[in-house]
């Protein structure tokens, strides 16, 4: 879906707080009823991969739920809580593999995973005072690997979090499902040293800690957002995220309207988005230059043939890998920033309303780590 599918920061609605293990959505059975281990982290030194496994989850059948209703739901009925872990190696993150498995390690349909996100609590996003989403993937996202000449620097001890949104449309409940994420890294002794790039995210309708969905009127429409970068640099590659009936998302200079880059959706004849274009601009390090002293605009384009407004039916964003001219000018996390606090609160509350997905008993072997709200309010 993107170069590293570096980030798919789908909407997160602010919801009531979550404490400890089990939570209960109003009018529903508890979504998580087992206190056994929920995350396992292992190092595969031979392949230079960190293997992160979360589960098990009991996935209720949701085939009766309309696809567009799923897109409009903001993930509120489907996200798991955020499961925290620590990045244990020194080096550069450079790619991933994703598998959905049953309790015996057999493959389940990959599109059971609607989306998943990995959050970096120790670095800020470029445009927004929110925690970095170091990578993400949707159901349409292929596994991806950057060449060893470039990567995302991640120091040992970096605090990360991971959550998943499930959508089971198989026609039957699945008793025990796991998501296994293999995160590839380039070790610190790699010579020559990789070019250090960081994920960048540009959204047409972001409200940190709330939702970035918006209405889609009938016919062709555009929605945009303007910004200035705090530091210039080079885009090494981009992709994007659109919902059904999305046509393209583009980056342009606001004053001249010159298009810097655009990403088109791969659409089926009925307008469903099957994937997003990937553009690479020389991962050897040259890239496409964008400047700190210019105003830019990100624009999402939709073409809705239904004749009706689709309420909260759209998202539009560009994601990519960005090499700053001076990494020292990258904005630092401010633990007292109210916007950051909204972001962390939304992460703490993740999964509160997940009535459509239950975690089964048993649990994966490994470290149990429930999300502690106090852990991420200090030391940023």
C-alpha positions in Angstrom: 0.0 0.0 0.0 2.9 2.4 0.6 6.6 2.5 0.7 6.8 0.4 3.9 3.1 1.0 4.0 4.7 3.3 6.5 1.5 4.4 8.0 -2.2 4.1 7.6 -3.4 6.2 10.5 -7.1 5.4 10.1 -9.7 7.2 12.3 -9.7 6.7 16.0 -12.7 8.0 17.8 -12.3 9.2 21.4 -14.3 6.8 23.6 -14.7 6.1 27.4 -11.6 5.0 29.2 -10.3 1.5 29.4 -8.8 0.1 32.6 -6.9 -3.1 33.0 -7.9 -6.2 31.0 -11.6 -6.9 30.4 -13.8 -4.1 29.0 -17.4 -4.1 28.3 -19.2 -2.3 25.5 -22.7 -1.2 26.4 -25.3 -3.9 25.7 -22.6 -6.4 24.7 -20.7 -9.3 26.2 -17.2 -8.5 27.3 -14.9 -8.2 24.3 -11.8 -9.4 26.3 -12.5 -12.0 28.9 -9.1 -13.6 29.4 -6.1 -12.2 31.3 -3.5 -14.6 29.8 -0.7 -13.2 27.7 -1.7 -11.3 24.7 1.6 -10.4 23.0 4.7 -12.4 22.2 7.9 -10.8 20.9 10.8 -12.9 19.5 14.0 -12.1 17.6 15.0 -14.0 14.5 18.6 -13.1 14.3 19.3 -15.1 11.1 16.6 -13.2 9.2 17.1 -9.9 11.1 13.4 -9.9 11.9 11.4 -9.0 15.1 8.4 -11.4 15.3 5.4 -9.9 17.1 2.4 -12.1 17.6 -0.9 -10.9 19.2 -3.9 -13.1 20.0 -5.9 -15.2 20.3 -9.0 -13.4 19.2 -12.5 -14.8 18.7 -13.8 -13.1 15.5 -17.6 -13.0 15.2 -19.1 -13.2 11.7 -19.6 -9.7 10.3 -20.6 -10.7 6.7 -24.0 -9.2 7.3 -22.4 -5.8 7.8 -22.3 -3.6 4.7 -18.8 -2.8 3.5 -19.4 1.0 3.4 -20.8 0.8 6.9 -17.5 -0.8 8.0 -15.6 2.0 6.4 -17.8 4.6 8.2 -17.5 3.0 11.6 -14.1 4.6 12.4 -13.0 1.2 13.7 -15.0 1.8 16.8 -16.5 -1.7 16.9 -13.5 -3.6 15.7 -10.1 -2.3 17.1 -8.3 -4.2 19.7 -6.6 -2.4 22.6 -3.0 -1.2 22.0 -0.5 -3.9 23.0 2.8 -2.4 24.1 6.3 -3.8 23.5 9.9 -2.6 23.3 12.0 -2.6 20.2 15.1 -4.6 21.4 17.7 -4.1 18.6 19.8 -1.2 17.3 19.4 -0.4 13.7 17.0 0.6 10.9 13.5 -0.7 10.4 13.1 -1.6 6.7 10.1 -3.7 6.0 7.4 -6.2 7.2 5.5 -9.4 6.6 2.0 -10.0 7.9 0.2 -13.3 8.5 -3.2 -14.2 10.0 -3.0 -17.6 11.6 -5.1 -20.1 13.5 -3.9 -21.7 16.8 -2.0 -24.4 14.8 -0.1 -21.9 12.8 -2.1 -22.4 9.6 -2.9 -19.5 7.4 -6.3 -17.8 7.7 -7.6 -15.3 5.2 -5.4 -12.2 5.2 -8.3 -9.9 4.7 -9.7 -10.8 8.2 -7.3 -8.0 9.2 -9.0 -4.7 8.2 -6.0 -2.7 9.3 -3.2 -2.7 11.8 -1.0 0.1 13.2 2.3 0.3 15.0 2.8 3.4 17.1 6.1 4.9 18.2 5.6 6.7 21.5 9.1 8.1 21.5 9.0 10.2 18.3 6.6 12.9 17.0 5.0 13.1 13.6 6.3 15.8 11.2 3.1 17.7 10.7 1.1 16.9 13.8 2.0 17.0 17.5 1.0 13.3 17.8 3.0 10.1 18.3 4.6 8.7 15.2 2.8 5.9 13.4 5.9 4.1 12.3 4.0 1.7 10.0 0.6 0.5 9.2 -1.2 -1.8 6.8 -4.7 -2.4 5.5 -6.4 -5.4 4.0 -5.1 -4.3 0.6 -1.5 -3.9 1.7 1.1 -6.2 0.4 4.2 -7.2 2.4 7.0 -4.7 1.6 10.8 -4.5 2.0 13.1 -1.5 1.3 16.6 -2.0 0.0 19.3 -2.0 2.6 20.4 1.4 1.5 17.6 3.1 3.3 15.6 2.6 6.5 13.8 4.2 9.5 16.2 4.6 12.5 14.9 2.9 15.6 17.1 2.9 18.7 17.1 -0.1 21.0 14.6 0.5 23.8 12.1 2.5 21.7 8.6 2.1 23.1 6.1 0.8 20.5 2.4 -0.1 20.6 0.4 -2.2 18.1 -3.3 -2.6 17.5 -5.5 -4.4 15.0 -8.9 -4.0 13.5 -10.7 -7.2 12.4 -13.5 -7.7 9.9 -14.6 -11.3 9.6 -16.8 -11.6 6.5 -16.3 -15.4 6.0 -19.8 -16.3 7.1 -18.8 -18.1 10.3 -17.2 -17.2 13.6 -13.5 -17.9 14.0 -12.7 -19.2 17.4 -9.0 -18.4 17.7 -7.1 -16.0 15.3 -3.6 -14.5 15.7 -1.9 -11.7 13.8 1.8 -12.3 13.3 3.9 -9.3 12.2 7.6 -9.8 11.1 9.4 -6.4 11.3 12.7 -6.5 9.4 15.7 -4.4 10.5 19.1 -3.5 9.1 21.8 -3.9 11.9 23.8 -1.0 13.0 27.1 -2.4 11.6 25.7 -2.3 8.0 28.2 -0.7 5.7 27.6 1.6 4.0 25.2 3.0 6.6 21.6 3.3 5.3 20.1 6.7 4.5 17.8 7.5 7.5 14.2 8.3 6.5 11.2 8.9 8.7 7.5 8.3 8.0 5.5 11.3 6.9 1.7 11.6 6.9 -0.4 14.3 5.2 -4.2 14.0 5.8 -7.0 16.2 4.3 -9.1 16.1 7.4 -7.2 15.1 10.5 -8.3 15.9 14.0 -5.8 14.3 16.3 -7.4 12.0 18.8 -10.7 12.0 17.0 -11.8 11.1 13.5 -10.5 11.9 10.0 -13.5 10.6 8.1 -15.6 13.0 6.1 -18.8 13.0 4.0 -18.7 12.2 0.3 -21.3 14.2 -1.8 -22.7 12.7 -5.0 -20.5 13.1 -8.1 -16.9 14.2 -8.2 -15.6 16.2 -5.2 -12.3 17.3 -3.6 -11.3 18.0 0.0 -8.0 19.6 0.9 -5.7 20.7 3.7 -2.8 23.2 3.6 0.3 23.2 5.7 4.0 24.2 5.9 6.8 21.8 6.8 9.0 22.6 9.9 12.0 21.2 8.0 12.6 20.5 4.3 13.9 17.3 2.8 13.3 14.6 0.1 10.5 12.3 -0.4 11.9 8.9 -1.3 8.5 7.3 -2.0 4.8 7.8 -1.4 1.5 6.0 -1.5 -1.8 6.8 0.1 -5.1 5.7 1.6 -8.6 6.2 0.2 -12.0 4.5 0.8 -14.3 3.3 -1.9 -15.1 5.7 -4.7 -11.8 7.4 -4.0 -9.9 8.4 -7.2 -6.6 9.9 -6.2 -4.8 11.9 -3.5 -2.2 14.4 -4.5 0.4 16.8 -3.0 0.7 20.2 -4.6 2.2 23.6 -4.0 -0.5 25.9 -2.6 0.6 29.1 -4.3 1.4 27.8 -7.8 -0.9 24.7 -7.8 2.0 22.8 -9.2 1.5 19.1 -8.5 4.4 17.6 -6.6 3.1 14.1 -6.7 -0.2 12.2 -7.0 -1.2 8.7 -6.0 -4.0 7.0 -7.9 -6.4 4.3 -6.5 -6.7 0.9 -8.2 -10.4 0.7 -8.5 -12.8 -2.1 -9.5 -15.6 -1.3 -12.1 -18.0 -0.5 -9.2 -15.7 2.0 -7.6 -14.3 -0.2 -4.8 -10.6 0.6 -3.9 -8.6 -2.6 -4.4 -5.2 -0.9 -3.8 -3.1 2.2 -4.0 -0.3 3.2 -6.4 3.2 3.2 -5.0 5.7 5.7 -6.3 9.4 5.5 -5.5 11.7 8.6 -6.2 15.1 7.0 -6.0 15.5 5.1 -2.7 19.2 5.5 -3.1 18.8 8.9 -1.5 18.0 11.5 -4.2 14.2 11.7 -3.8 11.7 14.4 -4.6 12.6 17.7 -2.9 10.0 19.6 -0.8 10.9 22.8 1.1 10.4 24.2 4.6 9.6 27.7 3.2 6.7 26.8 1.0 3.1 26.1 1.6 1.7 22.8 0.4 -1.8 21.3 -0.1 -2.9 17.7 0.1 -6.0 17.0 -1.9 -8.3 14.0 -1.9 -10.5 13.3 -4.9 -13.7 11.2 -4.8 -16.3 10.2 -7.5 -19.5 9.0 -5.8 -22.0 7.5 -8.3 -24.7 6.6 -5.8 -26.6 9.8 -6.1 -26.6 10.2 -2.3 -24.2 11.7 0.2 -22.2 9.0 2.0 -21.9 10.2 5.6 -18.4 9.9 7.1 -17.6 7.5 4.2 -14.2 8.8 3.2 -10.6 9.3 4.2 -7.8 10.7 2.1 -4.1 10.8 3.0 -0.6 10.6 1.5 2.0 8.6 3.4 5.6 8.2 2.6 9.3 8.1 3.5 10.9 11.4 4.1 14.6 12.3 4.5 14.9 15.6 6.4 17.6 18.1 5.4 18.6 18.2 9.1 17.3 15.6 11.5 18.0 17.9 14.4 15.2 20.2 13.1 12.6 17.4 13.3 10.0 18.6 15.9 10.4 17.0 19.3 7.6 15.4 21.3 6.3 17.8 24.0 4.7 15.7 26.8 2.6 18.8 27.8 1.1 19.4 24.4 -2.7 19.1 24.7 -2.9 17.6 21.2 -0.4 14.9 22.1 -2.4 14.2 25.2 -5.6 13.7 23.1 -3.7 11.3 20.9 -2.4 9.3 23.8 -5.9 9.3 25.4 -7.4 7.9 22.2 -4.8 5.1 22.1 -5.5 4.3 25.8 -9.2 4.0 25.0 -8.7 1.8 21.9 -11.0 -1.2 21.7 -13.5 0.0 24.3 -16.5 -0.6 21.9 -15.2 -3.8 20.2 -18.5 -5.7 20.6 -18.0 -7.5 17.3 -14.8 -9.2 18.3 -14.0 -11.3 21.4 -10.7 -12.6 22.6 -10.7 -16.3 23.2 -9.1 -18.0 26.2 -5.7 -19.5 26.5 -3.5 -16.8 25.1 -0.2 -16.8 23.3 2.8 -17.6 25.4 5.1 -14.7 26.0 5.1 -11.4 27.8 1.8 -10.1 29.0 1.6 -6.3 28.7 -1.7 -4.5 29.2 -1.8 -0.9 28.2 -0.9 1.4 31.2 -2.1 5.0 30.7 0.7 6.3 32.9 3.5 4.9 30.9 3.3 7.3 28.0 2.9 10.6 29.7 6.5 11.0 30.7 9.9 11.0 29.0 8.9 12.0 25.5 
